[in-house]
Amino acid sequence: MAKKSVATLQTGSKRLTKAIKMVKSPKSGAYTFVSAIMAPELVKDFLNKK
């Protein structure tokens, strides 16, 4: 993983976080971005997961 980015979003009463990570493809070797919107406490697990 080459880069991590985290942005905080607020919608109504819920606090959400958008996490973006760069993942290297095992087939081509190219990097792709994977993003997800989740609760702030789940971000660390998302970024550590391969």
Secondary structure, 3 states (H helix, E strand, C coil): CCCEEEEEEEECCEEEEEEEEEEECCCCCCEEEEEEEECHHHHHHHHHCC
